[in-house]
Amino acid sequence: MLTLVCCIAGLSPVCGQQPVAFNPLESFKQVMYPAGNALRTVNGKPGSQYWQNRADYQISADFDTLSRQLKATQEVSYFNNSPDALSELWFLLGQNRFRKDSRTTMLTPLNGSRFGIMEFTDGFVLEKVMIKNNKDGTWSKVDYKIMNDQLKVILPEDLNTKAKLSIRIDYHFILPKNGSDFMGVLPTVNGTIYQFASWFPRILVYDDIEGWNTSNSGYYIEPGKLKYKITVPSECIVQGTGQLLNPEQVLTKIQLERLHAAKKSDQTVQIRTAKEAGMSSSRPGPGRLTWHFSADNAGDGLFVVSKSFIWDAVKVDMPNKEVVMAMSLYPVESNYDTWKQSAQTMKKVLESYSKLWSPYPFETSVNVAGPVTGIGGPGVSFIHYKSDGMANGVWSKINHELGHSWFNMMIAGNGRQAWMVEGLNSFINHVNGEVLEGETAFLMADAVDWLGKAKPGQSVATPYELMIDKNFALLAYMKPAVALNLLRTQVLGKKRFDDAFRTFVQAWKFKHPVPADFFRCMEKETGENLSWFWQSWFLNDWSLDQSIENVKYVNEQPEKGIDIKLVNKGKMVMPLVLEIIEFNGQVNRVSLPAEVWQKGTEWTFHYPSTTAVISVKLDPDRALPDTDLGNNIWRGNASQKKVPAGMTAQTVLDRYFAAIGGKALVLKLKSAVLKYTRGEGKMLYTLEQTASFPDQYSFILDFAPLAQPLQKYTVNGENVNYQKFGAPEELNAKQSLQVKLMCRLFPELEMNTGKHQLRLADSTRNLSGTDVYVLFANENHAAGRAYYYDVKTGLKVKEEDLMHLDPDLPYTSMEMAEYKLLDGLMLPYTLIFKRAGENETLLKGKEFKLTMN
């Protein structure tokens, strides 16, 4: 659909475009939407004359578990609500993908692929195709043609607008064992699991954009009523799309009682236990049973057959006071400790989505374990039976697959625009993950990092069939999810975004929106022109490179503030967040809208600092996929000045002791405890330094959720001990030498002993706008360190390991600021702490205690 839709909507996707220099006229170019009309309004909502055709299905099927043949009769009632007279109807024959001569078979790589064809069948075998005479109710044969995986039914006379007709199709097919990860067969100890998808000829969508979507390569359904009956051996359980209409005919008395109890229970009720899954007495007597299901607004359906299932159920409370049933079915081979929680997970996920966006649209929700990795259909999800409680396990898969009930079952967009299915769903998955504190399929931070490095050469708007395989996860799932998350958190704000997004969902419930409808609705509901955002994230393959070009003190006086010059180098534009840390310990943020780039590539603004500025950092939370992180931080200029004559390493140390209160007072210390923290609750990060003078020290890094400290170093004279997560670790000689200096509260006392080679650099350096003396200790040794002292005040402002590579050291660099007086000594109450391979962490003094002799 995309190529035509984009042409109509003026949304032309760019494929293979490489980032070039920023041009405001291009990046802020207005997206040209089509003129609003009575079908699709300028507000991005359905118009007064919006129409949509409808297909209702009644299917009766019989499944033979030995031959794996499903034989069925299907009656489709088709309602033509369009203004056009239709001379034919088109159906998708999903099982035909498994034919040897199918296009999907021909497009499967030699080494296979997840959705490629690994097993052949005859596909749908059509026994009869008939049309019903609306006048006398009789059935007669109708001409048809099979074209690869599509069925064209040639009508004997046009189906006029506002008219309906009925088509009957008798067919059978063999369920493939390897069903391209959409369906399949899994043997288990208590019986085989048969998962069905694409199991009936499904009417294609006829819409106002393309007419018949015969070229559709994505999932695109026409919501309608689905009623079906499945006859199987009595030992089997059937579950799938829709509400079970005849439970009293297919369940035992005790199972029926449990099912009724589950409808009223907030606690999980086991309809069939693990013990019962292996007992023939847990099913009605011999023979065959017919299971009858019904669902409104489905348009498609999934179901499963097996005698191996444990069956859990629980009620789900909707915001509109209605009650839904959540059910989870799985074999004993699944991880029981994890899967026994799955019904409760479904309950929480469904209730959360319903509260956030719109009530869940079906009467039941079924999650089934089997051979399929993960797919979602109307009211049903299949996930792999070996999924567990680990990363991308049961919780994240349930969260994702149930999310498809909103996108794209309820919001029935064209799957050819993959982002309108997987991207919108992945976004709401992450919002739900935040609300419920659950792990999603991927972390936003990881996706942002990947986007900053990736060069897909295609845009998010690339049609599904043209999307390169290696780009699919990035462009269909990750990039649109990151984009919408940033639109919500960095551009619009959560409330404004959520209100607009909720309006879009309500407006297009069980309808067919296109990209322009979404873009327009978000703009009109928020009052923002977001063309720059859609251009940057969806319609083009652009990259982001925002940089700090220069920072200057006004009249070279820190107390008069700083002027910060920013440059946008990539084509993508985004709002800016800058974090500014001053020497007085103040940490402030400045936010600037994306529109600062409308006038050109540069923007300069004033920040009212009152002391020297330690650092200015763009995007401090790493929320944006910036391609060059090196130009996102400022820590001073490159200016150097020759050290004055007579200034020595010893002089610098003497000035330091004088600045903090005198060496004599330092030598009077008996003990000390300095505790610095960041965050709170489960996110509390603590650095604690203790000392019993003269030669006992400890340095402890702790993270609240962990039972043991991340790292703990203790120094007792010449002895150094190191523990990681509570377990002892060995340090080599150079590490021990460094740790002894790093654990000391005042390593300058150790430097005065003559045990270390000291050298004062010939020139001062500018560190965060402050001129500093640089003192090297053991410079030519593998344990070399550098110490930086303010030329004006004598205070130490930084120390660092010259190698910056060792993760077993307490830190690679430490910056000190916000010196305050305590018992006559000046101590830093702000630390900027960095470990090898990690981002910087800013810590604030929490608890200080000094004891004097």
N, C-alpha and C positions, 0 to 999 in steps of 0.2 A: 504494500500500500504506500510506502513512504515516498517513492519518487513522485507519484502523482499528487499525493497529499501535500508534499512540500512545495510542489509547483503551484498548486492552488493556493496554499497558505503563504506563499512567498518565503518558505523556509527551506532554502537550498543547502543540503548537507555538503560539507567540504571533505573530501577524502584525499589523504596523502599530502596535505599542506604542511610545510615546514615552518616553524616559528621564524618570524623576521622582526625587524625593529618596530616598536610601538607607533601606531598612528591613530590618534584620537578619532579621526573621521571614520576610520574603519571599525575600531572597537566599539564605538558608540553609535554605529549606524542603526537606524530604526529598522526593526523587523517589520516587513510589509505583510500584514495579515490580510486575508480576503475580506471583502466587504461583508458586513453582517447582513443576515437575511432572516426570514421567518423560521428557518430550520436551525441555524446556528447563529447566535446573536453576537454582537460586538462585545458583550460582557462575558463571553466564554461559556454560555449556558445554552441548553436546548431552547429553541424558539417556540412560538405558539403553534407552528405548523410542523414541528419536528415529528418525524415518523420513523417507525422501525417495524420490520416484519417480524413474524413470530412463527415458531415451529413447536408443536406439542407432539410428544412421542408416547405411544403405547406399545410395549414390547413384551413378548412372551418367549422365553428361551429355555432350552434344555441342555444341560452340560453333562457330557460323559467323561468322567474322571480318568478312565482307562485310555481312551483314544485322544483325549484332550479336545474333542470336537464340541463346539457350541453351535447349536441349531436353533434358529429363531425366526419369528414372524414379527415384523415391525409395521405399525401404522403411523404415518406422520400426517398431522393436520397442519396445513400451511396457510397462514393468513397474510394476504398481500395488502399491507397498509401503505405501500408506496404509491406515488401518482402514476406509475408506469404499468402498462399491461405486460405481463410476463409470458413469453412463449416457451420457456423451459425452466426446469428446476435443476439445481446442481447440488450434488452430495459429495462429501469427502469419504473415501473408502480407505480408512486408516490402516486396515490389515493388508492392503495391497502393497505397502512398503516392503513387505517380506517376500514378494515375488522375485524370482531371479532376474526378471526383465524390468524391474522397477527403476525409476530414476534414483531413488534413495540408494538402492543397491549399487548402481553405477557410480554414485558420488561417494561411496564409502572408501576411505583410503586403504591401501594394501595392508597396513599394520592395524587396521580397525580404528574405531572411535567409539566414544560412549554411546552415541545415538545412531551409529552405523549399523548395517545389517550383518549379523554374524550367523544367521540361520534362515533357511528358506522354507516358505510354505506356499500354498496356492492362493493365499490372500482370501478375500471375500469371494465365495462362490454364490452367485445370485441365481436362485431357483425360479423366482417369479418377481416381476415388477408390474404392478397393476395400479389403475386409477379408479377412483370411486365416482360413480354417477351421482351427482348431488340430488337429482330428481327422484330416482327410484332406488338408490342405495346399492345398486349392483356394481360388481367389480369387473373390469376388463383390462386386457393387456395393453401396455403402452410402449411406444418405441423408446429405446434408450441406447446410449453409447458409453462404453467404458474407456476412459482416457487416462492411462497410467493409474493414479490413485484417486481419480474423480469419476463420478457418474453423472452423465447429462441425461435427464429425462425430458423427452420432447413431448410437449403437451398437445393433445388433439385440437384444443382451442385455447386461445389466450386466457390467462388468469387475470381478470380485470382488477382494477384498484378496488379495495374494500371487499374483495371476494376471498373465498377460501376453497381449498380442495384437499383431498386425502389421497396419499400414495401408500400402497402396501408393498413391502419388499420381504420376500422369503429368502433366507440366506443361511449359509453355514461357513465355518472356518475352523482351522486348527490353531489352538493357542501355542505360540512358539515357546520353547523352554527359555531361550535367550531372546527376550523381547525388546532389545535395544534400550534397555533401562527405562522403558515405559510400562512394561508388563512382563510376565514370566512365570517360571515354575521353580519351586524350592522344596526338595525333599527334606523332611524332618523326622525325628524319631517317632512322633505320634501321628504322622501323616503328611501328605504333600500340601504345600500352599500354592494356590493358583491365583495370580493377580491379573485382573482384566482392565485394559484401557483400550480406547478406539475400537470398541466391540460392536458398534452398530453404525450403519451408514448415517452420517450426520449432515444435516443441511448446511450448506455454506451461507455466509452472510451476504445479503443483498443490501447495500447501503447507498447513501446519497453521494458518496465519494467515488466509488468505483463501479457501482452496480454489483454484479456478481463478483465476489473476491476469489476468482478462480486461480489467480497467481499467488494466493496467500501462502506464505511459507512459515507463518507463525500461528500460534494458537489464537483463534478468533471464533467466538461462539455467539449464537443467537439465543438469548435467554428464553426459555419456554418451560412448559410443564413436562416432566419426565415420570411416566408410570411404567414399571416393569416387574415381570415375574421371572424368577430363576428357579428351575427345577433341578435338584441334585439328589444324590444319595442321602438318606436320612441321617447318616452319621456325620454329615458335614454341616458346618456353620457358614452362613452367607451374611456378609455385611457390605454396605456400600452407600452410594449417594441416596439420600432420602430417608424418610421415616419408615420403619417396618410396620406394615399395616395389619399383619396377621400373626403376632407373636404367640398367641394361644395355640396356633396350629403347628408351630415349628420348634417350640421350646418345651422342655419338661416343666412340670408343675413348680418345682423349686426354682428353676431358672426364671420362670415368669414372675414369681413372687419377688425374686431379687431385682428383676428389671423394674418392676413397679416401685420397689423401695428406692432404687437408684434415682428415679425421677424426682424424689423428694429429699435426697441426701446430699449434703455438702462434703461428706466423706466418701471415699471410693468404695463402691460395692462390687464384689467379684461375682459376676453372673456365672462364670465358670472358672474354677480354681485350677491351679497347676496339677494337683492330684487328679482332678476330674478329667483333665485334658487327655489322660491316657486310659480312661475308663469308658467302655461302650455304654454303660448304664447312664452316662451323662447326656445321652441323646435319646430321642424317641425311638421306637422300635424299628424293625427293618423296613425296606422299601424306599420310596422316593418322596421327597417333600418339596413343596413349592413355596418360595419366599417372595413376598409381595412388598414392593417399595414404591414410594411416591415422593416427589420433590417439586416444588414450584420454583420457577426462574432458574432452572438448572441448565438445560440446553445441551448437556453432556453428562456423563456419569462414569464412575469407576466402581468396581466391586471385587470382592475376594471370596474364594471358596476354600475351606479346609476343615478337617476334623481335628487339627492339632492345636487350636487356639485356647489360650487363657483369655478371658474376656472381662475387662474392667469397665465400670461405668460410674458417672457422677453427674449431678445436675449443674447447669451453668446459669447464673442469674444475669439477665439482660437489663440495661438501663431503663427500658420501656416496660419493666415488670414481667415480661415474658420469660419462660424457662426453656432452655435448650439442653439436650442430652449430649454429653461428651463420652465417647467410648474408645477404648484402646484394646487392640487384639494382637497377641504375640505368642510365639511358641516357647517351649521350655528352654530352647537353645539361646534365647535372648537373655541378656544380663538382668536377672530378676530384680535385684536391688535397685537398678535404675528404672526398668520398665514398670515396676509396680507404682512408681511415682508419675508415670506418663499421663494418666487420666487427670491427675491434679494439675500437672503442667498445662494440659489442654484447657482446663477450667480457667486457670489464671491468665493464660494467653488470650483466650477468647473474651473474657470479661474486660481485660485491659484494652484490646483493640476496639471493642464495642463502646467503651467509655470514651476513648480518644477520638474515634472517627465516626462510627455509625454502628448500630446494633448488628450483630452477626445475622446474616440473611436466611439461614436454613434452620430447620427444626432439630437436626442432629449434626454432630461432627464426629467423624470416625477416623482414627489413626491406626494403620495396619503395618505390622512388621512383615517383611518378606525379602525377595531378592532385589527389588528396585532400590536404588540409592536414595532417591527422593523425588517425588512429584506430587503436585496438588491438583485436585479437581473439585467440582462442586460438592462441598460438604465432606470430602474424603482426602486423606493424604496417605501415601505410601512412603515409608522410610526403611532403610536397610535393617534387617533383623539383628545385625551385630553392632549397631550403633549403641554407644554406652554413655557414661556420664562425663567422658573426657571432652577435649576440644572438638567443636563441630559435631557434637553427639546428639543424643535424643532431644535435649532442651532446645538447642539452636535449630535443629531440623524441624521440630514441631512448630517453633516460632515462625520459621520461614514458610513451611508448606501451608500452615493454617492462614498465614497472611495472604496467600493466593485467593482465599475466599473473598477478600476485598479487591485485590488486583491480581488477576483480571476476570474473576467470576462476577462480582458485583459491579465493578467498573470494567465493562467488557470492551476494553480497547483492543486494537489490532496487534497481535503478537509480533507482527513483522517489524513494528517499532519496539524492539526488545526492551528498551528502557521503560516503556509504559507498562510493562509486565514485571520484569525482574528488578528493574531499577526502583520503581515506586514501591514495590514490595520490600526490597532490601532496605529502603529508607525507613519504612514503618517498622521493620524488624528491629532496627537500631533504636528507634524511639522506644519501642516496647522493651528492648533490652535494658535501657536506662531506667525505665519505670519499674521493672520487675527485678532489676539487678541480675539479669541473666546474660550468659555469654552468647554473642551472635556469631554467625558464620565467619565473619572477619571483623577485625578491629578497625575503627576509623583511622587510628594513627598509622596502622600498617598500610591501609589503602592510600592515605595521603602520601606516605613515603614512596609507595609504588608509583603513584601518579607523578610525583616529582622527578622520577627517573625514567618513566616509560616514554616511548616514542612510537605510539601505535600507528600513526599515519592515516588514521580514520577517525571520524567524529562519532559521538554517541548517536547521532541521527542516521548513521549508516544502516540501510536495510539489513535485516537478519541474514538473508541469504548471501549478502556480499561481505559480511563481517568475517574477517580472517579468524580461524579457530583460536589462535593464541591471544586474540584481542577480546574474545567473547566475554570472559569473566570480568575483564577490566571495563569494557564499554557497556555491557548490559547490566551488570550488577554494581560494580564498585564506583565508577565515576559518577553515574547519576545519583547514587545514594550519598556520596560525599557532597556533590553539588547541592542537593536538597537540604542536607544537614547544615551546610554553610549558609544557604539562603535563610534557613530557620534561625541559626544562632549568630551569624555575623552580619547579615544584611537587614532582615526584617524584624528579628526578635521572635521569641517562641510564640507569644500570644497572637501577634498579628499574623504570623505564618499559619498557626494552627487553625485560627478562625477561617482564613481563606481556604486552606486545604480541606477543612471540614465542609465548607460550602461547595467546593468542587465535587467532593464525594457524594454529598446529598443531591446535587443537581444532576449528576450523571449515573445515578443508581440504576443498574441494569440497562444502561444505554451505551452508545458507542462514541466516546469522545476521541478526537484526534489531537495531535500535539498542540496545534494552535488554540484549541479550546482550553487546554490546561494552562498554557502561557497567558492567554487573555484573562482567564478567570483569576489567576493569581495576581495579575496586575490590577485589574479593576477592583478586586476586593481589598487590596492593600493600598491602593492609590499611588503605586509606584510604576515608573517606566523601567522595566527590567530587560529591555532589549540587549543592553550590554552583558547581562548575565546569561541570557539564552545564547547569544553569540559566542561568549567565552566558553561555556560549559557543554552545550548541546549541539550547536550547529557548525562548529569548527573544531579542528584539532589544534588548539592554541595552548601555549605554555605560559606560566607565570614566572616572572623574575622582577620582583620589587627589591629595591636596594636603598641603603643609606649612603648617600654620596658624600655628605660632609656634616660635621657638627662643630659649631663655633660659639665660644663664649662672647657675649656682648661686651665690646671694649676689653676683651680678654679678662673679664672679671666674672668668676663663677656666680657671685651673688646677684648679678644682673640678668641671669638666665642664659639660655642657649637658643640658637637658631639651628634647626635641623632641616637639611636639604635631602629630599627623597627623589628617586628616579624610577620610572616604570620602563623596563627594558623589553619585556615580553608583550605579546599581543593581548593576552588575557589581562583583564582588570578586576581588581577586588578591593573592598575596603581595607584600611590599614589599622592595625593595632600595634602600638609601640609601648614597650615597657622601659621606664627610665629609672635607674637606681642612682641615688645620690650618696655622697660620702656620709651624710648625716643619718643614713639608714632609711630614708624615705624611699618607698617603692610605689610609683604611680604609673598609670596607663593612660594613653591618649588614643582615642578612636577617631579616624577620619573616614568619610564616606568615599565610595569609589568615584564619585563625581569630581573629586579633586583632579582627576586625570583628564577631564573633558577639555581643558584648555591647553594641554601640552604634556610633554614627557616628564617635566620636573614640577615639584611642589616644595615650598619652604614654609615652615611655620615656627612660631616661637613657643618655647616651654619655659615657665618661670622658675627655674632652679634657684636655690639659695646657697648651695655649697657646690663643691666640685662634683661632677657627674662621673660615676664609676663606669656605667655602660648605658647604651641605648640599643634596644633590641627590637627588630621587626618580628611580628608574629611569634611572640614568646611562647605560645602554647603549641607551636608547630601544627596549626590547624590547616594551613594552606600548602598546596603542592608546589612550593617554590623550587625552581630548578637549580638555583645557586644560593645555598645557605651561607656561603662565605661572605656575601655582601649584605647580610641581614643584621650584622652587629657592629657597633662602633665601640672601641675601647681606647680612643685617643689617636693622636696623629703620629707621624713618623719623625717628628722633630727630635734632635739630639743636641745637647750642649756639653762642652768640655767640662769635666769635673774641676772645681777650683783647686789651685795649688795648695798643698798641705792637707787636703782631705784624704783620709786613709780609711781602710776597713775598720780599724779600731775607733776612729773618730765617728763613723756612722753608727757603730754599736753604742758608743757613749751617748750620742745624741738620742738614740732610741730609748735607752734606759732613762735618760733625763726627761724625755717626753711622757713616759708612762708613769713617772712618779719617783724615779731614782732606783739605782741598783741596790742600794742599801735596804730599801723597803722590800724589794723583791726577795732579797736574801733572808728577810724576817718571816717569810711565809712558811707555815707549818703544813698546811693542807689546802686543797682547793677542789671545788666541783663546779664545772661550767657545763650547763645543759642548753643545747640549742634544738629547736624543733621546727617542723613544717607540717601543715595540715592538722587534722584532728580526727578522732574516732578511728575507724578502720584504716584511714589514710595517714595516720600520724607517723612521721619519720623523725627520729631522734639521733642527735650526735651528742655524746657525753664524754667529756674529758675530766679525769680526776688526777690528783697528784698528792703524794705524801713526800714532801721534800726531805732530803735532796734528790733521791734517785728512784722513786717508785711512781710509775705513771700508768694510766690506762686510757684507751681510746676505743669507744664502743659505738657502733652504728646499729640502730634497731628500727624495725618496721613492725607496726602494731599487730598485723595479722599473723606474724610468725611467732612460733613458740620459743625460738632461740634467736639471739642477735644475728644480724647479717654477718658482721665481722666484729671481732673483739681482739684487741692488742693489749698486752700487759708488759711493762718494762720494770725489771727489778735489778738495778745496777747494770751489769753487763748482760743479763739474761733477758731474752725476748721470747714471749709466747704468743701464738696466733691461733685463733679459732674461727672457723667459718661454719655458720649454722650450727654451732655447738660442738663441732668436731675438730680435734686438733689438726693443724696443718704445719708443715715444715717451711721455714724461711731460710734462704741462703745468706751468705755473709753480707753481700751488698744490700739485700733487703733489710736485714737486721740493723745495719748501720743507718739506713734511711728511717726506719721505724723509730729508732731511739731519738732521732732529731724531731720527727713529726709528732711523737706522743708528748714530748716536753711542752709545757705551757710557754716556756721561755727558752727556746733553743739557743738564743743568744748567750745564755750562761755557759752552755756547752761549747760554743764557738770560742769563748774566752779562755778555754783551758789549754789551747795549743794543740788539741787532738785533730783539728781539721785545717785543711789548707784553704785560706781565704784570699779572695781577690776582689778588689773594687773595680768595676768597669770604668774605662777611661772617660766615658761620656754618660750623661744622664739620659734617661728615656722618658717618653711621654706615655703614661699609663692612665687611660681614662681621663685625659685632659690634665693630668697632674704630673709634673716633673718629678722623677724618682731617681735615687741612687740605686744601682744594682750591685748586690753583693753575692759573689759566687762562693759556695762551700763545696770543696772536693770536686772542683770543676772537671778535672781530668780523670775522675774516677767514675765507675759505672753508677755510683750512688750520688752523683752530683746534684746539687740543688741551687736554686737562685732565690734571693730575698730582695724585696723592693721596699724602699723607705722614702717617704715624702720629703722632698728637699726642704720645704718650708717648715713642716712641723716635726720631722724626725720620726713620726709614727710609721709602723710597718703596715703596708697596704696589700701586700701579696707575697706568697711564697709558692714555689712550684718545683716539681721533679723535672729535671732537664730531659728525661727520656719520654715521659708521658705515656708509657706503654704498659705498665705493670698493674694488672687488676688486683694483685695481692697486696698492694700498698693501700694505706687508708685513703689517700687521695692523690691526684696528680697536681692539682693546684687549689689554693685557698686564698680568696680575697677577703680582707678585713675592712670593716667600716663601722660607722656609728659608735665611736669610742665614747664611753661614759666612765665616770669616776665611781669606784667602789672601794671603800676602806683605804683611800689614798692612792689607789692604782687605777690607771686608765686601761679599760678592757674593751675589746670590740664586741658589740651587741648584734652585729650583722655579719654573717659569713656567706660568701658565694663559693660553694663547694663543688668540686668536679672530680669524678673518678674515671679511670681509664675506660673508654668506650661508652660512657654515659653522658647524658645531658647535664648541664649545670643545675644545682639545687640551691635555692636561697633559703637560709636558715636564720631564725631570729632567736636572740637570747631569751630563755624561758626561766631559768633558775641558776643563780650564781651564789656561791658561798665560799668565803675565804676565812681561814683561821691563821692568826699570827702567833709567833712565839712570844 
